[in-house]
């Protein structure tokens, strides 16, 4: 099986994160997660991908409603 550098990095991260013994275990874990999140999901795969991208974005803390209004120039 040929795996590119980015996929290899992800597999190694999963392996370390879950304390798995080898790359096969990491690939199995990834397949199970994919099945749960994408295949068994009630949501369309495009929506799940978009949600994952949104979750990667930095959180904007606005504080109170007055701070929110001030930030965006609202009255």
C-alpha positions as CSV (number, residue, x, y, z in Angstrom):
1,X,0.0,0.0,0.0
2,X,1.3,3.4,-0.9
3,X,0.7,6.3,1.5
4,X,1.6,9.9,0.9
5,X,3.5,11.9,3.4
6,X,0.5,13.8,4.7
7,X,-1.5,10.6,5.3
8,X,1.5,9.0,6.9
9,X,1.7,11.9,9.3
10,X,-2.0,11.6,10.2
11,X,-1.7,7.9,10.8
12,X,1.3,8.4,13.1
13,X,-0.6,11.1,15.0
14,X,-3.5,8.7,15.5
15,X,-1.2,5.9,16.5
16,X,0.4,8.2,19.2
17,X,-2.8,9.8,20.3
18,X,-4.6,6.5,21.0
19,X,-1.5,4.5,22.0
20,X,-1.9,2.0,19.2
21,X,0.7,-0.6,18.5
22,X,1.2,-0.1,14.7
23,X,-0.1,1.7,11.6
24,X,-2.6,-1.1,10.9
25,X,-4.3,-0.4,14.2
26,X,-4.3,3.3,13.4
27,X,-5.9,2.7,9.9
28,X,-8.5,0.5,11.5
29,X,-9.3,3.2,14.1
30,X,-9.6,5.8,11.3
31,X,-11.9,3.5,9.3
32,X,-14.2,3.0,12.3
33,X,-14.3,6.8,12.9
34,X,-15.1,7.5,9.3
35,X,-17.9,4.9,9.4
36,X,-19.4,6.5,12.5
37,X,-19.0,10.1,11.4
38,X,-19.7,9.9,7.7
39,X,-21.4,6.7,6.7
40,X,-23.7,6.3,9.7
41,X,-24.4,10.0,10.1
42,X,-27.8,11.5,9.5
43,X,-26.0,14.4,7.8
44,X,-24.7,14.6,4.3
45,X,-20.9,14.1,4.0
46,X,-20.5,17.6,2.5
47,X,-22.1,19.1,5.7
48,X,-19.8,17.0,7.9
49,X,-16.8,18.2,6.0
50,X,-17.9,21.8,6.2
51,X,-18.5,21.4,10.0
52,X,-15.0,20.0,10.5
53,X,-13.5,23.0,8.6
54,X,-15.5,25.4,10.7
55,X,-14.3,23.7,13.9
56,X,-10.7,24.3,12.9
57,X,-11.3,28.0,12.7
58,X,-10.2,30.2,15.7
59,X,-12.9,31.0,18.2
60,X,-13.9,34.7,18.4
61,X,-14.7,35.8,21.9
62,X,-17.1,38.7,22.0
63,X,-18.0,39.0,25.7
64,X,-21.1,40.9,26.3
65,X,-23.7,42.2,23.8
66,X,-22.4,45.7,24.2
67,X,-18.9,44.5,23.3
68,X,-20.3,42.7,20.2
69,X,-22.1,45.8,19.1
70,X,-19.0,47.9,19.6
71,X,-16.8,45.4,17.6
72,X,-19.2,45.4,14.6
73,X,-20.3,49.0,14.8
74,X,-23.9,48.2,15.7
75,X,-26.3,50.5,17.6
